[in-house]
Amino acid sequence: GWGGWGAAKALCEAGCRVTLLDGLPDPTGAKPYLTPSGKPFEAGTRGFWKDYPNIEHLVAELGLSERDVFTEFTASSFFSPDGLEATAPVFGDSLELPSPLGQVFATFDNFKRLPLEDRASMVGLLYAMLDFERDAATFEAYDRMTAHELFIRMGLSKRLVDDFIRPTLLVGLFKPPEELSAAVAMELLYYYALAHQNSFDVRWIKNKTIAETIINPLASKLTSEHDLIVKGGCVVQELIMTEGKVTGLRYKDFKSGGGETVVDGLAGCVLALGSKGMKAVVGGSPALAMAAPELSRAAAMGGIDVVATRIWLDRYVPTDTPANVFSRFDALRGAGGTFFMLDQLQPDEEALWGGAKPQGSVLACDFYNGGAIATLSDEDIIKTLMEDLLPEAVPAFGEARVVDSYVQRYYGAVTWFSPGSFGSRPPLETSITNLVCAGDWVRMGEREHGAKGLCQERAYVSGIQAANALAAKGVVKMPREYPVISIREDEPQVVVGRAANKMVMDALAFVGLASPWVR
Protein backbone atom coordinates (compact mmCIF):
# COMPACT_ATOMS: atom_id res chain seq x y z
CA GLY A 1 0.00 0.00 0.00
CA TRP A 2 0.87 3.68 0.19
CA GLY A 3 2.93 3.24 3.37
CA GLY A 4 5.21 0.68 1.77
CA TRP A 5 5.67 2.73 -1.38
CA GLY A 6 6.41 5.89 0.62
CA ALA A 7 9.14 4.07 2.56
CA ALA A 8 10.54 2.42 -0.57
CA LYS A 9 10.77 5.75 -2.40
CA ALA A 10 12.56 7.56 0.43
CA LEU A 11 15.00 4.69 1.04
CA CYS A 12 15.71 4.00 -2.64
CA GLU A 13 16.44 7.64 -3.37
CA ALA A 14 18.85 7.68 -0.40
CA GLY A 15 20.85 4.89 -2.03
CA CYS A 16 19.60 1.94 0.00
CA ARG A 17 19.09 -1.50 -1.52
CA VAL A 18 15.39 -2.12 -1.04
CA THR A 19 13.17 -5.15 -1.54
CA LEU A 20 9.40 -4.71 -1.35
CA LEU A 21 7.34 -7.81 -0.48
CA ASP A 22 3.58 -7.72 -1.08
CA GLY A 23 0.85 -10.31 -1.01
CA LEU A 24 -0.76 -8.86 -4.13
CA PRO A 25 0.19 -10.73 -7.31
CA ASP A 26 1.40 -7.48 -8.88
CA PRO A 27 1.66 -4.55 -6.44
CA THR A 28 3.25 -2.36 -9.14
CA GLY A 29 0.01 -1.96 -11.11
CA ALA A 30 1.66 -3.16 -14.33
CA LYS A 31 -0.89 -5.93 -14.69
CA PRO A 32 -4.38 -4.65 -13.82
CA TYR A 33 -6.69 -6.87 -11.82
CA LEU A 34 -9.41 -8.22 -14.11
CA THR A 35 -12.72 -9.95 -13.46
CA PRO A 36 -13.29 -13.44 -14.93
CA SER A 37 -14.92 -11.75 -17.92
CA GLY A 38 -11.86 -9.56 -18.52
CA LYS A 39 -13.17 -6.26 -17.14
CA PRO A 40 -11.14 -4.03 -14.79
CA PHE A 41 -11.78 -4.12 -11.04
CA GLU A 42 -10.43 -2.16 -8.08
CA ALA A 43 -10.92 -2.98 -4.40
CA GLY A 44 -12.87 0.02 -3.17
CA THR A 45 -13.14 3.55 -4.53
CA ARG A 46 -10.78 5.96 -2.81
CA GLY A 47 -10.89 9.72 -3.11
CA PHE A 48 -8.17 12.36 -3.08
CA TRP A 49 -9.16 15.19 -0.77
CA LYS A 50 -8.12 18.83 -0.84
CA ASP A 51 -5.32 18.43 1.70
CA TYR A 52 -3.22 15.72 0.01
CA PRO A 53 -0.07 17.80 -0.66
CA ASN A 54 2.47 14.96 -0.57
CA ILE A 55 0.59 12.76 -3.03
CA GLU A 56 0.04 15.77 -5.27
CA HIS A 57 3.80 16.46 -5.11
CA LEU A 58 4.48 12.83 -6.01
CA VAL A 59 2.23 13.10 -9.07
CA ALA A 60 4.10 16.20 -10.22
CA GLU A 61 7.48 14.61 -9.50
CA LEU A 62 6.55 11.64 -11.70
CA GLY A 63 5.87 14.04 -14.56
CA LEU A 64 2.15 13.36 -14.53
CA SER A 65 -0.46 16.03 -15.15
CA GLU A 66 -3.11 16.38 -12.45
CA ARG A 67 -5.63 16.94 -15.24
CA ASP A 68 -4.83 13.48 -16.60
CA VAL A 69 -4.68 11.75 -13.20
CA PHE A 70 -7.58 13.27 -11.27
CA THR A 71 -11.12 14.32 -12.05
CA GLU A 72 -12.34 17.76 -11.15
CA PHE A 73 -13.55 18.11 -7.56
CA THR A 74 -17.05 16.64 -7.41
CA ALA A 75 -20.19 17.01 -5.33
CA SER A 76 -21.60 14.05 -3.37
CA SER A 77 -25.18 13.06 -2.54
CA PHE A 78 -26.66 11.34 0.51
CA PHE A 79 -29.73 9.16 -0.02
CA SER A 80 -32.12 7.56 2.49
CA PRO A 81 -35.35 5.56 2.02
CA ASP A 82 -37.07 8.96 1.90
CA GLY A 83 -35.02 10.07 -1.09
CA LEU A 84 -32.28 12.69 -1.41
CA GLU A 85 -31.23 13.89 2.05
CA ALA A 86 -28.37 16.25 1.26
CA THR A 87 -25.77 17.22 -1.30
CA ALA A 88 -22.22 18.07 -0.33
CA PRO A 89 -21.18 20.70 -2.88
CA VAL A 90 -17.74 21.62 -4.11
CA PHE A 91 -17.10 24.03 -1.25
CA GLY A 92 -14.27 25.77 -3.08
CA ASP A 93 -16.81 27.07 -5.59
CA SER A 94 -18.67 29.02 -2.89
CA LEU A 95 -17.90 32.40 -1.32
CA GLU A 96 -14.83 31.86 0.86
CA LEU A 97 -15.53 32.43 4.54
CA PRO A 98 -13.88 31.38 7.81
CA SER A 99 -14.62 27.83 8.95
CA PRO A 100 -17.28 26.76 9.86
CA LEU A 101 -19.24 29.75 8.48
CA GLY A 102 -18.16 28.87 4.95
CA GLN A 103 -19.51 25.34 5.24
CA VAL A 104 -22.82 26.58 6.70
CA PHE A 105 -23.25 29.14 3.93
CA ALA A 106 -22.35 26.67 1.16
CA THR A 107 -24.79 23.99 2.37
CA PHE A 108 -27.66 26.09 3.69
CA ASP A 109 -30.04 25.00 0.91
CA ASN A 110 -28.47 21.59 0.34
CA PHE A 111 -30.16 19.71 3.17
CA LYS A 112 -33.49 18.61 1.74
CA ARG A 113 -35.12 17.12 4.85
CA LEU A 114 -33.03 17.84 7.94
CA PRO A 115 -34.64 20.73 9.88
CA LEU A 116 -32.56 23.78 10.66
CA GLU A 117 -32.74 23.18 14.42
CA ASP A 118 -31.16 19.75 13.97
CA ARG A 119 -28.40 21.20 11.83
CA ALA A 120 -27.82 23.90 14.44
CA SER A 121 -27.13 21.24 17.07
CA MET A 122 -23.83 20.61 15.24
CA VAL A 123 -22.46 23.58 17.21
CA GLY A 124 -21.69 21.20 20.06
CA LEU A 125 -18.99 19.60 17.95
CA LEU A 126 -17.24 22.94 17.60
CA TYR A 127 -16.28 22.92 21.28
CA ALA A 128 -15.07 19.32 21.07
CA MET A 129 -12.99 20.37 18.06
CA LEU A 130 -11.22 22.96 20.21
CA ASP A 131 -10.81 20.65 23.20
CA PHE A 132 -9.99 17.09 22.14
CA GLU A 133 -6.29 17.71 21.39
CA ARG A 134 -5.71 20.04 24.36
CA ASP A 135 -3.04 17.68 25.73
CA ALA A 136 -2.17 13.98 25.62
CA ALA A 137 -4.31 13.12 28.67
CA THR A 138 -7.36 14.85 27.18
CA PHE A 139 -6.92 13.08 23.84
CA GLU A 140 -6.72 9.74 25.65
CA ALA A 141 -9.92 10.58 27.54
CA TYR A 142 -11.73 11.31 24.26
CA ASP A 143 -10.27 8.10 22.84
CA ARG A 144 -11.80 6.05 25.68
CA MET A 145 -15.25 7.49 24.93
CA THR A 146 -17.45 6.35 22.06
CA ALA A 147 -18.35 8.90 19.42
CA HIS A 148 -22.00 8.15 20.23
CA GLU A 149 -21.53 9.22 23.85
CA LEU A 150 -19.67 12.36 22.79
CA PHE A 151 -22.50 13.37 20.46
CA ILE A 152 -25.01 12.98 23.30
CA ARG A 153 -22.88 15.02 25.70
CA MET A 154 -22.40 17.76 23.14
CA GLY A 155 -26.14 18.01 22.45
CA LEU A 156 -26.24 16.81 18.84
CA SER A 157 -29.77 15.87 17.82
CA LYS A 158 -30.56 12.25 17.19
CA ARG A 159 -31.80 13.05 13.72
CA LEU A 160 -28.58 14.89 12.78
CA VAL A 161 -26.55 11.88 13.90
CA ASP A 162 -28.78 9.25 12.28
CA ASP A 163 -29.35 11.04 8.97
CA PHE A 164 -25.95 12.59 8.34
CA ILE A 165 -23.12 11.92 10.80
CA ARG A 166 -23.68 8.16 11.18
CA PRO A 167 -23.52 7.46 7.40
CA THR A 168 -20.53 9.80 7.13
CA LEU A 169 -18.62 7.85 9.78
CA LEU A 170 -19.68 4.51 8.30
CA VAL A 171 -18.08 5.41 4.96
CA GLY A 172 -15.20 7.40 6.49
CA LEU A 173 -14.09 5.18 9.39
CA PHE A 174 -16.20 2.11 8.46
CA LYS A 175 -18.00 1.82 11.82
CA PRO A 176 -21.05 3.47 13.45
CA PRO A 177 -20.54 6.07 16.23
CA GLU A 178 -21.22 3.62 19.07
CA GLU A 179 -18.26 1.50 17.95
CA LEU A 180 -15.75 4.29 17.27
CA SER A 181 -13.28 6.23 19.39
CA ALA A 182 -14.57 9.78 19.90
CA ALA A 183 -11.03 11.11 19.42
CA VAL A 184 -10.58 9.44 16.03
CA ALA A 185 -14.07 10.52 14.95
CA MET A 186 -13.19 14.11 15.83
CA GLU A 187 -9.90 13.83 13.94
CA LEU A 188 -11.78 12.68 10.85
CA LEU A 189 -14.53 15.30 11.07
CA TYR A 190 -12.01 18.08 11.64
CA TYR A 191 -9.56 17.07 8.91
CA TYR A 192 -12.19 16.33 6.26
CA ALA A 193 -14.93 18.81 7.12
CA LEU A 194 -14.17 21.51 9.70
CA ALA A 195 -10.55 22.61 9.31
CA HIS A 196 -11.23 24.76 6.24
CA GLN A 197 -14.27 25.57 4.13
CA ASN A 198 -13.06 23.38 1.27
CA SER A 199 -11.56 20.52 3.34
CA PHE A 200 -14.33 18.17 2.17
CA ASP A 201 -13.67 18.81 -1.53
CA VAL A 202 -12.70 15.52 -3.16
CA ARG A 203 -11.68 14.24 -6.57
CA TRP A 204 -11.15 10.79 -8.01
CA ILE A 205 -8.91 8.82 -10.34
CA LYS A 206 -9.74 9.81 -13.91
CA ASN A 207 -8.38 6.79 -15.75
CA LYS A 208 -8.07 3.11 -14.87
CA THR A 209 -7.03 2.51 -11.23
CA ILE A 210 -4.80 4.15 -8.62
CA ALA A 211 -2.29 1.33 -9.02
CA GLU A 212 -2.08 1.75 -12.80
CA THR A 213 -2.16 5.55 -12.83
CA ILE A 214 0.15 6.52 -9.95
CA ILE A 215 1.80 3.47 -8.39
CA ASN A 216 2.98 1.97 -11.69
CA PRO A 217 4.94 5.08 -12.80
CA LEU A 218 6.45 5.25 -9.31
CA ALA A 219 7.38 1.55 -9.34
CA SER A 220 8.90 1.90 -12.82
CA LYS A 221 11.00 4.86 -11.71
CA LEU A 222 12.27 3.12 -8.57
CA THR A 223 13.06 -0.17 -10.31
CA SER A 224 14.80 1.41 -13.31
CA GLU A 225 16.69 4.20 -11.53
CA HIS A 226 17.28 2.76 -8.05
CA ASP A 227 17.17 -1.04 -8.55
CA LEU A 228 14.16 -1.58 -6.31
CA ILE A 229 13.23 -5.26 -6.17
CA VAL A 230 9.48 -5.93 -6.02
CA LYS A 231 8.22 -9.39 -5.15
CA GLY A 232 4.48 -9.83 -5.59
CA GLY A 233 2.51 -12.79 -4.31
CA CYS A 234 4.87 -13.06 -1.33
CA VAL A 235 3.57 -13.25 2.23
CA VAL A 236 5.92 -12.85 5.20
CA GLN A 237 5.66 -15.71 7.69
CA GLU A 238 8.24 -14.67 10.29
CA LEU A 239 10.68 -11.90 11.18
CA ILE A 240 13.96 -13.40 12.41
CA MET A 241 15.60 -11.77 15.43
CA THR A 242 19.28 -11.82 16.32
CA GLU A 243 20.65 -10.00 19.37
CA GLY A 244 17.60 -7.77 19.66
CA LYS A 245 17.41 -6.73 16.00
CA VAL A 246 15.57 -7.92 12.90
CA THR A 247 18.21 -9.58 10.78
CA GLY A 248 16.12 -11.69 8.41
CA LEU A 249 12.70 -12.91 7.41
CA ARG A 250 10.94 -15.96 6.05
CA TYR A 251 8.25 -15.63 3.39
CA LYS A 252 6.09 -17.79 1.14
CA ASP A 253 6.13 -17.12 -2.60
CA PHE A 254 2.66 -18.07 -3.81
CA LYS A 255 3.46 -17.09 -7.39
CA SER A 256 6.03 -19.89 -7.40
CA GLY A 257 3.92 -22.58 -5.79
CA GLY A 258 4.03 -21.50 -2.15
CA GLY A 259 7.64 -22.40 -1.44
CA GLU A 260 9.39 -20.73 1.49
CA THR A 261 12.43 -18.46 1.22
CA VAL A 262 14.64 -17.08 4.00
CA VAL A 263 16.32 -13.70 3.56
CA ASP A 264 19.28 -12.87 5.84
CA GLY A 265 21.48 -9.83 6.40
CA LEU A 266 18.79 -7.17 6.77
CA ALA A 267 19.95 -3.76 7.98
CA GLY A 268 16.42 -2.57 8.67
CA CYS A 269 12.78 -3.43 8.12
CA VAL A 270 9.58 -1.44 7.55
CA LEU A 271 6.32 -3.13 8.51
CA ALA A 272 3.76 -1.48 6.21
CA LEU A 273 0.87 -3.66 7.35
CA GLY A 274 -2.73 -3.29 8.42
CA SER A 275 -4.18 -4.97 11.49
CA LYS A 276 -4.78 -8.28 9.67
CA GLY A 277 -1.24 -8.44 8.32
CA MET A 278 0.23 -7.42 11.67
CA LYS A 279 -1.67 -10.24 13.37
CA ALA A 280 -0.23 -12.77 10.91
CA VAL A 281 3.39 -11.58 11.07
CA VAL A 282 3.59 -11.09 14.84
CA GLY A 283 1.70 -14.34 15.40
CA GLY A 284 4.33 -16.18 13.35
CA SER A 285 7.28 -14.41 14.99
CA PRO A 286 7.50 -15.43 18.68
CA ALA A 287 10.85 -13.71 19.24
CA LEU A 288 9.45 -10.49 17.79
CA ALA A 289 6.32 -10.73 19.95
CA MET A 290 8.48 -11.11 23.07
CA ALA A 291 10.79 -8.24 22.17
CA ALA A 292 8.10 -5.77 21.02
CA PRO A 293 4.97 -5.98 23.21
CA GLU A 294 3.60 -2.89 21.46
CA LEU A 295 3.34 -4.93 18.25
CA SER A 296 1.55 -7.72 20.11
CA ARG A 297 -1.02 -5.15 21.23
CA ALA A 298 -1.36 -3.89 17.65
CA ALA A 299 -1.81 -7.47 16.43
CA ALA A 300 -4.75 -7.85 18.81
CA MET A 301 -6.68 -4.94 17.28
CA GLY A 302 -9.83 -5.75 15.35
CA GLY A 303 -10.42 -5.44 11.64
CA ILE A 304 -13.46 -4.45 9.58
CA ASP A 305 -15.00 -6.44 6.73
CA VAL A 306 -15.46 -4.73 3.37
CA VAL A 307 -17.42 -5.85 0.31
CA ALA A 308 -16.57 -4.30 -3.07
CA THR A 309 -18.71 -4.74 -6.17
CA ARG A 310 -18.75 -3.54 -9.75
CA ILE A 311 -21.86 -3.56 -11.94
CA TRP A 312 -22.15 -3.06 -15.70
CA LEU A 313 -25.64 -1.99 -16.87
CA ASP A 314 -27.49 -2.18 -20.19
CA ARG A 315 -28.30 1.53 -20.21
CA TYR A 316 -27.06 4.83 -18.86
CA VAL A 317 -28.63 6.07 -15.64
CA PRO A 318 -28.25 9.82 -15.08
CA THR A 319 -27.51 10.96 -11.51
CA ASP A 320 -26.97 14.43 -10.06
CA THR A 321 -23.57 13.52 -8.65
CA PRO A 322 -21.05 10.77 -9.48
CA ALA A 323 -20.30 9.97 -5.81
CA ASN A 324 -23.16 8.91 -3.55
CA VAL A 325 -23.80 7.59 -0.03
CA PHE A 326 -26.58 5.34 1.27
CA SER A 327 -28.12 6.28 4.63
CA ARG A 328 -30.57 4.44 6.95
CA PHE A 329 -31.53 1.65 4.54
CA ASP A 330 -32.50 -1.61 6.25
CA ALA A 331 -31.04 -3.48 3.29
CA LEU A 332 -27.56 -2.27 4.31
CA ARG A 333 -27.71 -4.63 7.32
CA GLY A 334 -25.73 -2.20 9.46
CA ALA A 335 -23.14 -1.41 6.81
CA GLY A 336 -22.14 1.87 5.28
CA GLY A 337 -22.72 1.98 1.55
CA THR A 338 -21.58 4.04 -1.43
CA PHE A 339 -22.11 3.97 -5.17
CA PHE A 340 -19.94 5.67 -7.75
CA MET A 341 -20.86 6.30 -11.38
CA LEU A 342 -17.54 5.38 -12.96
CA ASP A 343 -18.73 6.26 -16.46
CA GLN A 344 -19.23 9.83 -15.19
CA LEU A 345 -15.77 9.95 -13.61
CA GLN A 346 -13.69 8.21 -16.28
CA PRO A 347 -14.01 9.30 -19.92
CA ASP A 348 -12.49 6.11 -21.36
CA GLU A 349 -15.65 4.01 -21.21
CA GLU A 350 -14.23 1.31 -23.47
CA ALA A 351 -11.56 0.65 -20.83
CA LEU A 352 -14.28 0.32 -18.17
CA TRP A 353 -15.86 -2.39 -20.32
CA GLY A 354 -12.59 -4.26 -20.78
CA GLY A 355 -12.23 -3.22 -24.40
CA ALA A 356 -15.79 -4.19 -25.33
CA LYS A 357 -18.36 -1.76 -26.70
CA PRO A 358 -19.88 0.26 -23.83
CA GLN A 359 -23.55 -0.49 -23.23
CA GLY A 360 -24.41 1.70 -20.25
CA SER A 361 -23.44 2.90 -16.81
CA VAL A 362 -20.66 1.25 -14.81
CA LEU A 363 -20.99 1.36 -11.03
CA ALA A 364 -18.62 0.68 -8.16
CA CYS A 365 -20.72 -0.11 -5.08
CA ASP A 366 -18.93 -0.70 -1.78
CA PHE A 367 -20.07 -1.80 1.69
CA TYR A 368 -18.08 -0.93 4.82
CA ASN A 369 -18.63 -2.70 8.15
CA GLY A 370 -20.01 -5.21 5.71
CA GLY A 371 -19.79 -8.47 7.65
CA ALA A 372 -23.54 -9.09 7.41
CA ILE A 373 -23.63 -8.22 3.70
CA ALA A 374 -20.66 -10.55 3.09
CA THR A 375 -22.71 -13.56 4.22
CA LEU A 376 -25.00 -13.15 1.20
CA SER A 377 -24.26 -14.85 -2.10
CA ASP A 378 -22.81 -12.75 -4.93
CA GLU A 379 -26.17 -12.91 -6.68
CA ASP A 380 -28.06 -11.71 -3.61
CA ILE A 381 -25.65 -8.83 -3.03
CA ILE A 382 -26.20 -7.59 -6.58
CA LYS A 383 -29.95 -8.19 -6.21
CA THR A 384 -29.97 -6.13 -3.00
CA LEU A 385 -28.28 -3.28 -4.82
CA MET A 386 -30.48 -3.43 -7.92
CA GLU A 387 -33.81 -3.92 -6.12
CA ASP A 388 -33.54 -2.50 -2.60
CA LEU A 389 -30.94 0.25 -2.72
CA LEU A 390 -30.16 1.87 -6.07
CA PRO A 391 -33.79 2.33 -7.30
CA GLU A 392 -34.76 3.80 -3.92
CA ALA A 393 -32.05 6.42 -4.35
CA VAL A 394 -32.46 7.04 -8.09
CA PRO A 395 -35.69 5.53 -9.53
CA ALA A 396 -34.21 5.23 -13.04
CA PHE A 397 -32.09 2.31 -11.81
CA GLY A 398 -35.31 0.31 -11.69
CA GLU A 399 -35.41 0.26 -15.50
CA ALA A 400 -31.81 -0.94 -15.91
CA ARG A 401 -30.66 -4.54 -16.22
CA VAL A 402 -27.32 -6.04 -15.18
CA VAL A 403 -25.06 -7.05 -18.07
CA ASP A 404 -22.20 -8.19 -15.83
CA SER A 405 -21.19 -7.95 -12.18
CA TYR A 406 -18.38 -8.87 -9.85
CA VAL A 407 -18.17 -9.14 -6.04
CA GLN A 408 -15.17 -9.40 -3.74
CA ARG A 409 -15.07 -9.76 0.05
CA TYR A 410 -12.21 -8.50 2.19
CA TYR A 411 -12.49 -9.88 5.71
CA GLY A 412 -10.82 -7.87 8.47
CA ALA A 413 -9.13 -5.73 5.83
CA VAL A 414 -9.46 -2.30 7.46
CA THR A 415 -8.33 -1.19 10.92
CA TRP A 416 -11.08 -0.67 13.50
CA PHE A 417 -10.48 2.45 15.60
CA SER A 418 -12.49 1.20 18.56
CA PRO A 419 -12.85 3.18 21.82
CA GLY A 420 -9.62 3.03 23.79
CA SER A 421 -7.60 1.64 20.89
CA PHE A 422 -5.21 4.55 20.36
CA GLY A 423 -2.59 3.17 22.72
CA SER A 424 -2.69 -0.20 20.94
CA ARG A 425 -1.98 1.20 17.50
CA PRO A 426 1.59 0.48 16.37
CA PRO A 427 4.13 3.25 16.88
CA LEU A 428 6.18 4.49 13.95
CA GLU A 429 9.33 3.70 15.97
CA THR A 430 9.18 0.36 17.75
CA SER A 431 11.29 -0.81 20.69
CA ILE A 432 13.46 -2.68 18.17
CA THR A 433 16.08 -0.30 16.82
CA ASN A 434 15.95 -1.33 13.16
CA LEU A 435 12.19 -2.00 12.88
CA VAL A 436 9.67 0.73 12.07
CA CYS A 437 6.00 0.74 11.06
CA ALA A 438 4.03 2.53 8.34
CA GLY A 439 0.35 2.86 7.49
CA ASP A 440 -2.56 5.16 8.22
CA TRP A 441 -3.17 3.52 11.62
CA VAL A 442 0.37 4.16 12.89
CA ARG A 443 1.05 6.57 15.78
CA MET A 444 3.73 8.88 14.41
CA GLY A 445 4.72 10.55 17.69
CA GLU A 446 6.98 13.55 17.12
CA ARG A 447 6.63 13.00 13.38
CA GLU A 448 2.84 13.32 13.48
CA HIS A 449 1.16 14.74 10.39
CA GLY A 450 -2.08 16.66 9.95
CA ALA A 451 -3.67 14.06 7.63
CA LYS A 452 -5.94 11.87 9.75
CA GLY A 453 -8.15 8.78 9.64
CA LEU A 454 -8.23 6.07 6.97
CA CYS A 455 -6.32 8.21 4.54
CA GLN A 456 -4.02 7.65 1.57
CA GLU A 457 -2.06 10.83 2.33
CA ARG A 458 -1.42 9.76 5.93
CA ALA A 459 -0.32 6.28 4.86
CA TYR A 460 2.11 7.67 2.27
CA VAL A 461 3.58 10.20 4.71
CA SER A 462 3.99 7.53 7.39
CA GLY A 463 6.12 5.50 4.98
CA ILE A 464 8.40 8.46 4.31
CA GLN A 465 8.68 9.14 8.03
CA ALA A 466 9.45 5.46 8.72
CA ALA A 467 12.44 5.80 6.40
CA ASN A 468 13.47 9.04 8.11
CA ALA A 469 13.24 7.31 11.49
CA LEU A 470 15.59 4.54 10.36
CA ALA A 471 18.07 7.16 9.20
CA ALA A 472 17.80 9.13 12.45
CA LYS A 473 18.72 5.97 14.38
CA GLY A 474 21.73 5.35 12.16
CA VAL A 475 20.26 2.15 10.75
CA VAL A 476 20.56 3.46 7.18
CA LYS A 477 22.42 6.40 5.73
CA MET A 478 20.50 9.26 4.16
CA PRO A 479 22.14 12.55 3.11
CA ARG A 480 19.19 14.39 4.64
CA GLU A 481 15.72 13.64 5.91
CA TYR A 482 13.28 13.08 3.11
CA PRO A 483 11.02 16.16 3.10
CA VAL A 484 7.39 15.94 4.14
CA ILE A 485 4.93 18.67 3.21
CA SER A 486 2.60 19.81 6.00
CA ILE A 487 -1.08 20.39 5.38
CA ARG A 488 -2.50 23.88 5.65
CA GLU A 489 -2.24 25.56 9.04
CA ASP A 490 -5.29 25.83 11.28
CA GLU A 491 -7.34 28.97 10.71
CA PRO A 492 -6.78 31.85 13.18
CA GLN A 493 -10.14 31.48 14.93
CA VAL A 494 -9.34 27.82 15.67
CA VAL A 495 -5.88 28.67 17.01
CA VAL A 496 -7.30 31.38 19.27
CA GLY A 497 -10.19 29.18 20.39
CA ARG A 498 -7.91 26.29 21.30
CA ALA A 499 -5.55 28.55 23.22
CA ALA A 500 -8.43 30.15 25.16
CA ASN A 501 -9.98 26.77 25.95
CA LYS A 502 -6.65 25.40 27.17
CA MET A 503 -6.12 28.43 29.39
CA VAL A 504 -9.56 28.02 30.98
CA MET A 505 -9.34 24.24 31.38
CA ASP A 506 -5.82 24.40 32.83
CA ALA A 507 -7.00 26.99 35.34
CA LEU A 508 -9.95 24.79 36.34
CA ALA A 509 -7.66 21.79 36.71
CA PHE A 510 -5.33 23.86 38.93
CA VAL A 511 -8.16 24.37 41.44
CA GLY A 512 -9.21 20.74 41.24
CA LEU A 513 -12.09 20.97 38.76
CA ALA A 514 -12.05 18.32 36.05
CA SER A 515 -13.50 18.61 32.56
CA PRO A 516 -17.29 18.16 32.58
CA TRP A 517 -17.09 16.46 29.16
CA VAL A 518 -14.45 13.75 29.52
CA ARG A 519 -12.71 11.88 32.28
Number of C-alpha atoms within 10 A of each C-alpha: 20 23 27 25 24 27 28 26 22 21 26 20 16 19 14 18 14 21 14 17 19 21 17 17 16 18 23 23 21 15 12 17 19 13 16 8 11 12 21 18 21 19 18 18 18 15 17 20 20 19 22 20 18 20 20 16 13 14 19 12 11 12 10 15 12 14 9 11 19 20 19 16 20 17 19 19 22 23 25 20 16 12 17 20 21 21 20 20 22 21 23 18 11 15 11 16 15 14 20 17 13 20 25 15 16 21 16 12 10 17 17 12 12 15 11 11 10 14 18 13 17 18 13 17 20 16 14 21 20 19 22 23 18 18 10 9 12 17 18 22 18 26 26 20 21 22 26 20 13 24 23 13 14 17 13 21 17 15 14 20 21 15 20 22 19 23 27 24 20 24 20 19 25 28 25 23 26 17 16 26 29 30 28 25 24 24 21 21 22 20 20 23 17 23 21 26 25 25 22 26 24 24 21 22 22 22 20 20 21 19 21 18 20 19 20 18 19 21 22 16 15 20 15 10 11 18 16 22 16 18 19 18 19 24 21 20 19 21 23 20 17 9 6 15 20 22 19 18 19 19 19 19 21 16 15 10 9 13 11 15 14 14 12 12 9 14 16 20 23 21 20 27 22 24 23 20 18 21 19 16 22 24 18 16 17 16 17 22 18 12 16 17 16 17 24 21 18 24 23 16 20 17 18 21 22 25 25 23 23 25 21 25 19 16 17 18 18 13 16 11 18 18 25 22 26 29 29 20 18 12 14 21 14 19 28 28 27 25 22 21 21 26 23 20 21 19 14 16 22 15 16 23 21 16 13 12 11 20 15 19 22 28 21 23 23 24 28 26 28 26 20 14 23 20 11 12 11 17 11 13 18 21 13 16 20 19 14 17 26 19 17 21 23 16 13 14 21 15 11 18 14 16 13 15 19 20 20 17 19 16 16 19 17 21 20 23 28 23 22 18 19 20 13 19 21 29 20 27 22 16 16 15 17 23 22 25 29 34 30 25 27 26 21 21 10 7 14 16 18 16 22 22 22 20 21 23 26 26 27 24 31 31 32 25 29 32 31 24 22 23 21 14 12 12 16 18 16 20 9 10 16 17 12 16 13 15 15 14 11 13 12 11 12 19 12 13 16 20 15 14 15 17 13 12 16 16 12 13 12 10 8 9 11 13 13 7 12 16 12
